[in-house]
Each structure stands twice: as structure tokens, then as C-alpha cells.
Amino acid sequence: MKDKNDHSRRKFIKNSALAGTAFFIVPRHVLGKGFIAPSDKLNIAGIGAGGKGEGDLASFAKSPKVNIVALCDVDDRAAANSRKRFPKASYYKDFREMLQKEAKNIDACSISTPDHTHAVATLAAMQLGKHVYTQKPLTHDIYEARILAQAAKKYKVITQMGNQGGSGDGVRRMKELYDAGLIGDIIEAQAWTNRPIWPQGVPKPKGNFEVPKELDWDLWLGTAPKDDYNPAYVPFNWRGWWNYGTGALGDMACHIMDPIFRILPISYPSSAECSIANQWTGMNQEANNIDSCPVASIIHLEYPRKDKKGTLKVSWYDGGLLPKRPDELLPEEEFGNWDGGVLFIGTKGKLLADCYGANPRLLPLSKNESAKAVKETIARVPGGEDGHYLQWVNACIDGYGKGVTSSPFEYAGPFTESILMGNLAIRSALYMDPSISGWGKSKFTGRKKLLWDAQNMKITNFDEANRFVKRDYREGWSLTL
């Protein structure tokens, strides 16, 4: 009789507790069809709320699972549209202040700043346990890319680089066609872009300009050396200056070379060399334009194959320079598209695609009728390129170890390092010993094949090039795991 009464009492207490809990946990169907509980939403902060950052935030906000809760931009003018779109979001100019004050309100961060600020902003968010979506290129320097890839593992957060083509159908179809053996073994790949569409290969701008009241110039400089404000840099043309951007290669290679790095059995290059358009504007050292990325370049990278079957050659062309048109392509047929393209050269044939790996097709084009028989074997990302954003959102909600993204930093880090090797070759070709002055006396290296020790992140045959592997940050800024 005692045991029966104890059991009844425990049952009463249990039912009473469940009844009390029901006031706080309401079934979704009671709240209405399509309702998403606040606890199931992803609270995102935007570091860089104007320009591309504005577009990124708008793409995230398409998901009913997203709240944009905080915005940060060093320029009030750039942030104006996002502030109107998300009026409830708190607003800051310094991302460090935002992260400190909003840490408890933020689940994830979108980073869309000039290249030289990507790494410090991204790492700061990761160290607080925030998921991160960082625009391409992932970083400005090779060292920074290595650090962020390590940080993704250490802090166990969901990561995604903003190269939307990585989620597109095109690159997956290219892989299926390659796996079907239609072009044989790939021996070479070529990629090209019409960029730059901003000034490059120009002298450092001069003049005295008043800093706009809406812009915090010191915060905009961030990790870069102290310099006077100049409208030549803000809001967009910073891409063409080494202190802030990574040129045409950094801007577009993460889109165009993605199929190469995603499909072929490669990781880090073993060597890099380049040819660049003339950077000289006069007969003295001071007139050269080494502060600016070149107006056009050709870069050649060699990769050891992961399967130990020799090496693969990859070439990059920008500034209007192009590879030779394939013989299989008729004169009126398009060689890529307006933005650029990628070409795989195999032992049995060739495979061509546009920017983002879109519209893959065999050459000659007459072969594509038979290619229709190749079945889809790789799962597509819902929404393709546009789904790149929502894929990250859903992965963040699923959590680390469960959520999947197309360009996690474990992939994007080595990929970015590989791309930035091209800029390492360019900057080495432009290098001059500042201790030697006078026309004809400068230590100008010109074209040089750089040999790369990827494990130690070091050029082994030209030590001066190693200064470009890792920048010296301005005082007050650091990158430490």
C-alpha cells in the first residue's frame, strides 16, 4: 500500500511539472502554420553593412529563420540602406565594440569589408564562438588564410567563404562529366577574367582631402599602414591597392578557379611565376607604381598531384589577356562569358565553363548531346548559387558537426592560399630594395619562378618574397589564435 501511494505521488508531481512547463513551451501548430519560434532563429550581425555587405545581409534575411540584430560599418553613408532595411538592428562603427557589447545577442557574423580587414574581424567573431560568413577572398595574406582555417577547427563554428559558385550546379556538373571520363585525365587548366574594372597600375594618389564626417578613416585603415585619406580608395577602388586589396586575382579567382581547386586532386602549389604589364611611368624609381596592383597579369602555378601522378599546370589571365582559343571552338562560339571562364584540358578532350563554373560544356560543342546521358551523382544545393547564403544559415542552425557548407574554411583557407601565391609572384616581381635608390641601381627582380614550401609557408629560393606572406599590422592590431 505504501509503494502504491509513493508511485501515485510521484506521478502527480511529474504531471504537474509538465503542465507548468506547457505554459512556456508551446507546440508549433498552436502558434500557427509557418511560425518559427524565436529560439530557432539565427541572429546575424553584419560587419560591413554597405556595398556587398548590404547585398549579403539582404540574402540572409530572405530566410524566415534569420534576424539581423546588429550592423557595423565605418562609413555611415555606406550603411544607410541597411539601417533602413533593418531598423531594429543596433548600429556600431567599430566591430570590436559591437562584438563586446552584443556578444550575447549574436549567433553569427557576416564579414564584408575591404580585404585587409577580413582576417581580424573574422577571427574576433570566431573567438567568441560565432559562426562566420566571410566574403572572398577569405584573406589578404597567405598567413591569415592559414590562421582562419586553423581557427575553424579550434573554435568549432560553421564557416563559409562568399564564393557563391561553390554551391552552383555548374561545378557539380563539371565534376560529373570529368568523373565519367569524357575528357580523360586533366593535364592543364586555364582561367581568366575581364577584371580589373577599377584603376590598377597607376601612381599613388596625392592631394589633401578632408575626411567626410560620416567616415571613420582610422577604423577604415584598420591593419593597414597609416596614410592620409584619399577618395581614390573609398568606397570601392581600394581593390587596386596592395595595402587594402588583392587586385583582379583576389577579386575573381575565388569564383573562377573554384572548379579547378574543387575538382582536381591538388592542394598547395609547389611554384608560382608571373608576367605583368609594365608598371613604369617614368625614368626614375619614384615614378613606378608598385603601390598599385598591375593593370594586367599572367600567372602560372604548378601543383603536385595528391595521387602522386606528376604535376598539374594552372594558368591565370586578367586585365583583358586571354589564353589561346581552343582549336575545337568555332570563331563565333563564346569563350567563357563577359566575366571570364575556365578551361580544362584533358587527354581525351576539353571542358569549358563560364564564371562561377556556370554553363559547363564539352568541346567541340557537338559532343554535348552525348553528355546528356551522364547521370547526376552529386547532390545539388537548393537554390544553387543563391542558395549559398541559406545553406550557411541552415548549417549554423543545425550546429557544428551537423551543418554542411560548400566553402568551409577547411576548404576555403587552402584555396585562398593557393590563389594568393599568384600575388606573391606579382609582388616579388615588383620588389625593390628601398635602401638602394637611383635609376638603374634598384634591386628589381622582374619575373622569377618562386619555389614554395607550403608546410612552412616559405619561399625557398628568394627570401625577399617572404615579406609578402605575412603583413606587419599597424600598432593596435593583431591576429592571434
FENWO-V221218 format. One record per residue. N is the residue number from 1. PSI is psi in radians with two decimals (999 if undefined). BURIAL is b if it has 24 or more other C-alpha atoms within 12 Angstrom, else e. Layout:
n->(N & N)
psi->(PSI & PSI)
burial->(BURIAL & BURIAL)
This chain:
n->(1 & 2 & 3 & 4 & 5 & 6 & 7 & 8 & 9 & 10 & 11 & 12 & 13 & 14 & 15 & 16 & 17 & 18 & 19 & 20 & 21 & 22 & 23 & 24 & 25 & 26 & 27 & 28 & 29 & 30 & 31 & 32 & 33 & 34 & 35 & 36 & 37 & 38 & 39 & 40 & 41 & 42 & 43 & 44 & 45 & 46 & 47 & 48 & 49 & 50 & 51 & 52 & 53 & 54 & 55 & 56 & 57 & 58 & 59 & 60 & 61 & 62 & 63 & 64 & 65 & 66 & 67 & 68 & 69 & 70 & 71 & 72 & 73 & 74 & 75 & 76 & 77 & 78 & 79 & 80 & 81 & 82 & 83 & 84 & 85 & 86 & 87 & 88 & 89 & 90 & 91 & 92 & 93 & 94 & 95 & 96 & 97 & 98 & 99 & 100 & 101 & 102 & 103 & 104 & 105 & 106 & 107 & 108 & 109 & 110 & 111 & 112 & 113 & 114 & 115 & 116 & 117 & 118 & 119 & 120 & 121 & 122 & 123 & 124 & 125 & 126 & 127 & 128 & 129 & 130 & 131 & 132 & 133 & 134 & 135 & 136 & 137 & 138 & 139 & 140 & 141 & 142 & 143 & 144 & 145 & 146 & 147 & 148 & 149 & 150 & 151 & 152 & 153 & 154 & 155 & 156 & 157 & 158 & 159 & 160 & 161 & 162 & 163 & 164 & 165 & 166 & 167 & 168 & 169 & 170 & 171 & 172 & 173 & 174 & 175 & 176 & 177 & 178 & 179 & 180 & 181 & 182 & 183 & 184 & 185 & 186 & 187 & 188 & 189 & 190 & 191 & 192 & 193 & 194 & 195 & 196 & 197 & 198 & 199 & 200 & 201 & 202 & 203 & 204 & 205 & 206 & 207 & 208 & 209 & 210 & 211 & 212 & 213 & 214 & 215 & 216 & 217 & 218 & 219 & 220 & 221 & 222 & 223 & 224 & 225 & 226 & 227 & 228 & 229 & 230 & 231 & 232 & 233 & 234 & 235 & 236 & 237 & 238 & 239 & 240 & 241 & 242 & 243 & 244 & 245 & 246 & 247 & 248 & 249 & 250 & 251 & 252 & 253 & 254 & 255 & 256 & 257 & 258 & 259 & 260 & 261 & 262 & 263 & 264 & 265 & 266 & 267 & 268 & 269 & 270 & 271 & 272 & 273 & 274 & 275 & 276 & 277 & 278 & 279 & 280 & 281 & 282 & 283 & 284 & 285 & 286 & 287 & 288 & 289 & 290 & 291 & 292 & 293 & 294 & 295 & 296 & 297 & 298 & 299 & 300 & 301 & 302 & 303 & 304 & 305 & 306 & 307 & 308 & 309 & 310 & 311 & 312 & 313 & 314 & 315 & 316 & 317 & 318 & 319 & 320 & 321 & 322 & 323 & 324 & 325 & 326 & 327 & 328 & 329 & 330 & 331 & 332 & 333 & 334 & 335 & 336 & 337 & 338 & 339 & 340 & 341 & 342 & 343 & 344 & 345 & 346 & 347 & 348 & 349 & 350 & 351 & 352 & 353 & 354 & 355 & 356 & 357 & 358 & 359 & 360 & 361 & 362 & 363 & 364 & 365 & 366 & 367 & 368 & 369 & 370 & 371 & 372 & 373 & 374 & 375 & 376 & 377 & 378 & 379 & 380 & 381 & 382 & 383 & 384 & 385 & 386 & 387 & 388 & 389 & 390 & 391 & 392 & 393 & 394 & 395 & 396 & 397 & 398 & 399 & 400 & 401 & 402 & 403 & 404 & 405 & 406 & 407 & 408 & 409 & 410 & 411 & 412 & 413 & 414 & 415 & 416 & 417 & 418 & 419 & 420 & 421 & 422 & 423 & 424 & 425 & 426 & 427 & 428 & 429 & 430 & 431 & 432 & 433 & 434 & 435 & 436 & 437 & 438 & 439 & 440 & 441 & 442 & 443 & 444 & 445 & 446 & 447 & 448 & 449 & 450 & 451 & 452 & 453 & 454 & 455 & 456 & 457 & 458 & 459 & 460 & 461 & 462 & 463 & 464 & 465 & 466 & 467 & 468 & 469 & 470 & 471 & 472 & 473 & 474 & 475 & 476 & 477 & 478 & 479 & 480 & 481)
psi->(-0.66 & -0.78 & -0.68 & -0.72 & -0.67 & -0.73 & -0.74 & -0.66 & -0.77 & -0.68 & -0.71 & -0.78 & -0.75 & -0.81 & -0.63 & -0.70 & -0.73 & -0.68 & -0.70 & -0.70 & -0.55 & -0.38 & -0.39 & -0.55 & 1.77 & 2.28 & 2.52 & -0.64 & -0.42 & -0.60 & -0.31 & 2.63 & 2.30 & -0.09 & 2.41 & 2.10 & 2.52 & -0.57 & -0.28 & 0.05 & 2.68 & 2.08 & 1.99 & 2.43 & 2.44 & 2.03 & 1.78 & 1.62 & -0.05 & 3.00 & -2.25 & -0.58 & -0.67 & -0.79 & -0.70 & -0.81 & -0.68 & -0.64 & -0.73 & -0.71 & -0.19 & -0.39 & 2.30 & -0.13 & 0.09 & 2.41 & 2.26 & 1.88 & -0.31 & 2.56 & 2.54 & 2.26 & 2.44 & -0.17 & 1.93 & -0.54 & -0.76 & -0.60 & -0.11 & -0.82 & -0.72 & -0.63 & -0.60 & -0.68 & -0.62 & 1.25 & -0.38 & -0.18 & 2.37 & 2.75 & 2.38 & 2.83 & -0.51 & 2.04 & -0.47 & -0.71 & -0.73 & -0.83 & -0.63 & -0.79 & -0.48 & 0.19 & -0.69 & -0.28 & -0.18 & 2.35 & -0.53 & 2.79 & 2.43 & 2.14 & 1.99 & 1.32 & 3.05 & 2.68 & -0.64 & -0.16 & -0.15 & -0.93 & -0.83 & -0.68 & -0.73 & -0.82 & -0.69 & -0.71 & -0.75 & -0.65 & -0.29 & 0.11 & 0.37 & 2.38 & 2.63 & 2.42 & 1.95 & 2.31 & 2.77 & 2.73 & 2.65 & -0.71 & 2.99 & -0.59 & 2.75 & -0.79 & -0.73 & -0.70 & -0.71 & -0.73 & -0.77 & -0.61 & -0.70 & -0.66 & -0.62 & -0.68 & -0.71 & -0.77 & -0.08 & 0.99 & 2.77 & 2.31 & 2.67 & 2.28 & 2.56 & 0.91 & 1.55 & -0.49 & -0.39 & -0.34 & 0.05 & 2.81 & -0.51 & -0.86 & -0.54 & -0.66 & -0.67 & -0.74 & -0.70 & -0.72 & -0.68 & -0.80 & -0.47 & -0.08 & 0.30 & -0.39 & 0.15 & -2.64 & 2.28 & 2.28 & -0.32 & 2.61 & 2.52 & 2.47 & 2.62 & 2.79 & 2.76 & -0.16 & 2.66 & 2.57 & 0.44 & 2.90 & 2.29 & 2.79 & 0.57 & 2.77 & 2.72 & 2.28 & 2.56 & 3.01 & 2.75 & 2.14 & 2.49 & 2.35 & 2.24 & 2.49 & -0.43 & -0.21 & 2.26 & 1.66 & -0.67 & -0.71 & -0.64 & -0.73 & -0.69 & -2.05 & -0.26 & 2.79 & 2.65 & 2.32 & 2.78 & 2.59 & 2.45 & 2.28 & -0.13 & -0.33 & -0.56 & 2.38 & -0.17 & -0.65 & 0.12 & -0.39 & -0.49 & 0.09 & 2.25 & -0.55 & -0.39 & -0.64 & -3.07 & 0.33 & -2.92 & -0.68 & -0.88 & -0.62 & -0.76 & -0.37 & -0.54 & -0.41 & -0.86 & -0.63 & -0.09 & -0.77 & -0.60 & -0.89 & -0.48 & -0.51 & -0.71 & 2.70 & 1.17 & 2.83 & -1.53 & 2.48 & 2.72 & -0.32 & 2.79 & 2.46 & 2.83 & 2.85 & 2.40 & 2.68 & 2.67 & 2.18 & 0.05 & 2.38 & 0.02 & 3.11 & 0.71 & 2.73 & -0.62 & -0.33 & -0.16 & 2.77 & 0.87 & -0.19 & -0.32 & 2.53 & 2.68 & 2.71 & -0.43 & 2.62 & 2.75 & 2.28 & 2.38 & 2.16 & 2.50 & 2.34 & 2.28 & 2.34 & 2.47 & -0.48 & 0.14 & 0.28 & 1.01 & -2.63 & 2.80 & 2.43 & 2.31 & 2.27 & 2.53 & 2.41 & 2.34 & 3.12 & 0.43 & -0.16 & 2.52 & 2.67 & 2.90 & 2.38 & 2.39 & 2.51 & -0.48 & -0.19 & 2.13 & 2.69 & -0.59 & -0.09 & 2.45 & 2.40 & 1.54 & -2.67 & -2.92 & -0.70 & -0.47 & -2.77 & 3.12 & 2.46 & 2.19 & 2.27 & 1.99 & 3.05 & -0.32 & -0.14 & -2.98 & 2.63 & 2.16 & 2.51 & 2.84 & -3.03 & 2.58 & 0.15 & 0.29 & 2.72 & 0.93 & 2.45 & 2.54 & 2.67 & 2.39 & 2.81 & -0.35 & -0.35 & -0.27 & -0.31 & -0.75 & -0.43 & -0.31 & -0.37 & -0.26 & 2.09 & 2.71 & 2.17 & -0.17 & 2.24 & 2.41 & 2.68 & 2.17 & 2.21 & -0.11 & -2.27 & -0.73 & -0.49 & -0.11 & -0.65 & -0.87 & -0.47 & -0.77 & -0.75 & -0.88 & -0.63 & -0.68 & -0.71 & -0.68 & -0.62 & 2.79 & 2.36 & -0.27 & -0.81 & 2.52 & 2.36 & 2.79 & -0.59 & 1.04 & 2.78 & -0.42 & -0.53 & -0.85 & -0.53 & -1.04 & -0.64 & -0.80 & -0.73 & -0.78 & -0.78 & -0.79 & -0.25 & -0.58 & -0.73 & -0.52 & -0.72 & -0.73 & -0.85 & -0.53 & -0.64 & -0.47 & -0.08 & 2.41 & 2.43 & 1.96 & -0.26 & -0.19 & 2.18 & 2.88 & 2.41 & 2.32 & -0.09 & -0.15 & 2.64 & 1.37 & 2.07 & -0.53 & -2.71 & 2.31 & 2.39 & 2.05 & 2.30 & 2.27 & 2.18 & 1.66 & -0.66 & -0.71 & 0.08 & 1.04 & 2.37 & 2.25 & -0.23 & 0.08 & 1.55 & -0.52 & -0.46 & -0.39 & -0.29 & -0.33 & -0.04 & -0.66 & 2.12 & 2.72 & 2.04 & 2.68 & 2.64 & 2.37 & -0.11 & 2.49 & 2.89 & 1.69 & 2.21 & 999)
burial->(e & e & e & e & e & e & e & e & e & e & e & e & e & e & e & e & e & e & e & e & e & e & e & e & e & e & e & e & e & e & e & e & e & e & e & e & e & e & e & e & b & b & b & b & b & b & b & b & b & b & b & b & b & b & b & b & b & b & b & b & b & e & b & e & b & b & b & b & b & b & b & b & b & b & b & b & b & b & b & b & e & b & b & e & e & b & e & e & b & b & b & b & b & b & b & b & e & b & b & e & e & b & b & e & b & b & b & b & b & b & b & b & b & b & b & b & b & b & b & b & b & b & b & b & b & b & b & b & b & b & b & b & b & b & b & b & b & b & b & b & b & b & b & b & b & b & b & b & b & b & b & b & b & e & b & b & b & b & b & b & b & b & b & b & b & b & b & b & b & b & b & b & b & b & b & b & b & b & e & e & e & b & b & e & b & b & b & b & b & b & b & b & b & b & b & b & e & b & b & b & b & b & b & b & b & e & e & e & e & e & e & e & e & e & b & b & b & e & b & b & b & b & b & b & e & e & b & e & b & b & e & b & b & b & b & b & b & b & b & b & b & b & b & b & b & b & b & b & b & b & b & b & b & b & b & b & b & b & b & b & b & b & b & b & b & b & b & b & b & b & b & b & b & b & b & b & b & b & b & b & e & e & e & e & b & e & e & b & b & b & b & b & b & b & b & b & b & b & b & b & b & b & b & b & b & e & e & e & e & e & b & b & b & b & b & b & b & b & b & e & b & b & b & e & b & b & e & e & b & e & e & e & e & e & b & b & e & e & b & b & b & b & b & b & b & b & e & e & b & b & b & b & b & b & b & b & b & b & b & b & b & b & b & b & b & e & e & e & e & e & b & e & e & e & e & e & e & e & e & b & b & e & e & b & b & b & b & b & b & b & b & b & b & b & b & b & b & e & b & b & e & e & e & b & b & b & b & b & b & b & b & b & b & b & b & b & b & b & b & b & b & b & b & b & b & b & b & b & b & b & b & b & e & e & e & e & e & e & e & e & e & e & e & b & b & e & b & b & b & b & b & b & e & b & e & e & b & b & b & e & e & b & e & b & b & b & e & b & b & b & b & e & b & e & e & e & e & e & b & e & e)
